[in-house]
Every structure is written in structure tokens, then in C-alpha cells.
Amino acid sequence: MRFSGLRVLMEGLTGNKGWQAHWRDPAPKPEYDIVIIGGGGHGLATAYYLAREHGLANVAVLEKGYLGGGNIGRNTTIVRANYGLPGNSEFYSHSLKLWEGLEQDLNFNVMHSQRGIINLFHSDGQRDAYARRGNAMVNQGDDAILLDRDGVRKHAPYLDFDNARFPVRGGLYHPRGGTARHDAVAWGYARGADMRGVDLIQNCEVTGIDVENGAVTGVQTSRGAIRAKKVGIVVAGRSSQVAAMAGMRLPIESHVLQAFVTEGLKPVIDTVVTFGMGHFYISQSDKGGLVFGGDIDMYASYAARGNLPAVEHVMEAGMALMPMIGKARVLRSWGGIMDMSPDGSPVIDRADIEGLYLNCGWCYGGFKAVPGSGHCFAHLMATGRPHAAAQKFRLDRFRTGVGIMDEEGTGAQHNLH
Ligand SMILES: Cc1cc2nc3c(=O)[nH]c(=O)nc-3n(C[C@H](O)[C@H](O)[C@H](O)COP(=O)(O)OP(=O)(O)OC[C@H]3O[C@@H](n4cnc5c(N)ncnc54)[C@H](O)[C@@H]3O)c2cc1C
């Protein structure tokens, strides 16, 4: 089933009776070439690119809940390529390029909107750091413009520029950054993978990973044993638990991150804005809700539900930055479980166990990474070689200390990234 304007028109005129389910509901087969554990954004994108780029369709994605029920459907939808360090810089640049052709590629409207992102700065030191980052982005071939105060005012006149504690001095503007509809990204990749023969198996929890003589041979699931030559672990906040099934101890901590949305308002914020002096970022959804979030809850947990101190911090930061937000009523808040790595950067690598592959450590920034991560992980699983854009995402950097990508400069502390 292909989507087009003509199709929408025809369906509208004929009672919308011709739409079909976007993907099948297959029973698990006893054996696959490749099993992907986790039907989030990264797992579905991996399956899609395995089939599309490498012609591998004897693949199953095993999801313990429903597709899109994890962090892929819980994030604040920000898409950007504004990293400064080698490793991250080329990877996120690669991912943004894939975003830019994604809707045509998937024939699915993921509502990718390049409305621009402004990272505000509030001091000379912060301006210098942003100028360095902007130069790194430009060197990578991406776009970055250092705005002064008046430049920011043109985009975001509603900010409190003269806040006594945190006056806005300017911002780093990334015009190609923006947002996308998060669950549509999962649906689009799911549909594309299913169309190419991948089995998407929901309500199928992996409970064990079978390893014989140092090589993976399959998985145990709530729907029976499944044999596989290769297994990819792509389970975001559950990475440590699932890797432990293969006897591995990952340098990953899980933390909850919350997000908030207000009632629908008339259009007021037409970019993404991030506060430089508190963890707060905001955009406006197409339905009019102000979508915003802050930092993680700062202690390790598997509870996908947040706590009030983090809520208070986010609300205070929002009020300091744009006091007009105080008039909006918060409609909903929710949480997701983040796989925090010691340097805040991800892992796309092989495990020491033959046939076992790891994709984790995306922290609270893995939504924008979905196309790049799926593309590079599929390349690694299909060819056995790392993709050029992701070759620095090695697991052993945490053992050797070589190649750490600590964008925030906060050291090896998970909850500071
Ligand atoms: C509140 C919030 C705001 C965020 N904002 C942004 C943002 O603005 N921009 C950005 O880039 N990133 C953001 N992120 C981060 C981003 O959402 C995540 O990094 C990314 O979605 C994680 O990858 P995923 O989509 O594959 O994860 P998930 O969707 O969580 O997928 C993992 C899947 O694995 C499944 N699973 C787990 N264990 C098993 C098992 N044993 N067997 C089978 N299946 C299993 C889970 O059910 C889940 O569906 C945010 C996250 C949150 C929570």
C-alpha cells in the first residue's frame, strides 16, 4: 500500500474502506538469520536497513510490548546535528542527512520539520564554547550561525532577555535542526521493514540469550525459543538487563527522563529553544501543545515515572526563560528509561561473544540518531565491519580510556550527561 495525495483523495471519496494494516502480525518462526531484540526506533530502523540496503529479510524484531511503546514514543522529538567532538560529529551529521530524505524513502509522513534550533548562551564563556561547537559543525559540513541578542530576539521575542540572573546574550542557531513526529518514525520504519519481509513480533519478551562455545545461537522468549545466527541488542533503557542475559556487564546506568506538554495554544514558538543555564528545552507541536523537558531524575531506576524535584526544576527553568509559559496549563507528563553511558555517547559495536551485537548508550539524545543508528548498525551486522560514520562508538573505550567522547566535559559520571 503506497501513500499519495491521489490515494488519500480516492479513499476519502470511497469511504476510507481501502486502507490496509501497516504491518502483519506473524507468529515467530523457529529460526532466523538475524534477531533484533527491541522494537523501538533503533531496532526497527536496523531491521529496515538490513532488508533495504543488504537484502537480508530473514530477520525478526522481537518486542516485549507494542511497537513504539518505549522511548521512541515518549521523547520530545528534537532532531539535530550540533555535536562538537569527532565521532559524534560525523555520526549525527550522517543521521541528519538520512532524516532529510526519510519521508520519501519510507513513503510515510513522519512530519519532519526543520524549524531550526537555538541553543541560548548567557555568559562570555558559554558564547566561546558555542562558537567552538558552531565551528566544528561547519567543519563537518553542517550549518551553524552564532546569533547576538538581537538575532535571537528576531526568532524568539517572547524570551525574558533581561532576566536578572540569566540574561540572554545570544544563541547558536542550527537552521536544519527541528522536530519530527516520534511515533510516526517507528510506524514508518516498521511498515518499511514489514514490506520487505521482516517479521515484527510484538508481545514477545526475550528472557534469555543462548550462547554455545563463545557464539550466540538464539534467544529464549515468552513465545518460545528462537534460533539465530546473529542477535542484536537494541533495548535502550533495558540494555544492562538484556546484556546480562549473555553474561555481560555493561557500563550503562538507567535513569528516568520526564517530558511535559501543555494544552493546545495558538502558534507562539516556531523554533526549538534550549536554555543555557538550566536544563530546559521547548518546541510547539503541530497540535499546539508546548512540548518541553529537562534533565534526568539523577538516580538510577527502571521506573518509567518521574519525581517532583525534577518537575520543579523544569518548571522553574521554564519560568526563568519565558515567564509567559506560566499561563499555560500542563496537560500531561510522562517518563522514559534512558541508557546513560559514562561519556554520554553511544555504543554500536560487536560483543566479545561471536554473533552478538550491541546498540546502546543513547542517553537522552537517541531520537535524532534513529536513522543513523539503524543504518550503521545494519551495516555492522550485515558486513561485520563498522560503518565509517560510527567507527568510534566502540565499547572498549570504557575499558581502555582511549576514544572517550565526553561532549559535556563532565567526566565519567552517567547522571551528568
Ligand atoms: C522524555 C524523553 C525525552 C527525550 N527527548 C529526546 C529528544 O528530544 N531528542 C532525542 O534525540 N532523543 C530524545 N530522547 C531519547 C530517545 O527517545 C531515546 O534515546 C531513543 O528513543 C532510544 O532508542 P529506541 O527508540 O530504540 O528506544 P525504545 O523505544 O525504548 O526501544 C527499546 C525497546 O526494547 C524493548 N525491550 C526491552 N527489553 C526487551 C526484552 N527483554 N525483550 C524484547 N523487547 C524488549 C522495549 O519494550 C522497547 O520498545 C528522549 C527520551 C525521553 C524519555
The ligand as an ORCA input file, in Angstrom:
! r2SCAN-3c Opt
* xyz 0 1
  C      11.167     12.186     27.911
  C      12.184     11.913     26.852
  C      12.571     12.941     26.002
  C      13.528     12.684     25.008
  N      13.794     13.667     24.113
  C      14.636     13.431     23.070
  C      14.821     14.408     22.082
  O      14.192     15.470     22.103
  N      15.692     14.142     21.071
  C      16.381     12.982     21.011
  O      17.193     12.819     20.108
  N      16.182     11.991     21.923
  C      15.315     12.189     22.952
  N      15.069     11.208     23.873
  C      15.826      9.948     23.798
  C      15.278      8.949     22.812
  O      13.881      8.853     22.917
  C      15.950      7.591     23.085
  O      17.351      7.725     23.140
  C      15.626      6.577     21.976
  O      14.260      6.574     21.671
  C      16.062      5.186     22.449
  O      16.048      4.244     21.425
  P      14.748      3.382     20.979
  O      13.830      4.270     20.244
  O      15.210      2.216     20.242
  O      14.181      3.006     22.403
  P      12.787      2.299     22.832
  O      11.645      2.872     22.052
  O      12.723      2.386     24.289
  O      13.020      0.831     22.289
  C      13.533     -0.227     23.054
  C      12.522     -1.333     23.009
  O      13.078     -2.514     23.572
  C      12.026     -3.240     24.160
  N      12.556     -4.224     25.091
  C      13.208     -4.014     26.262
  N      13.550     -5.177     26.835
  C      13.119     -6.155     25.993
  C      13.145     -7.582     26.041
  N      13.710     -8.240     27.076
  N      12.587     -8.278     25.018
  C      12.006     -7.633     23.970
  N      11.931     -6.284     23.894
  C      12.480     -5.556     24.889
  C      11.204     -2.152     24.848
  O       9.881     -2.582     25.152
  C      11.270     -1.011     23.836
  O      10.132     -0.981     22.980
  C      14.126     11.405     24.897
  C      13.711     10.383     25.736
  C      12.728     10.620     26.705
  C      12.249      9.508     27.590
*
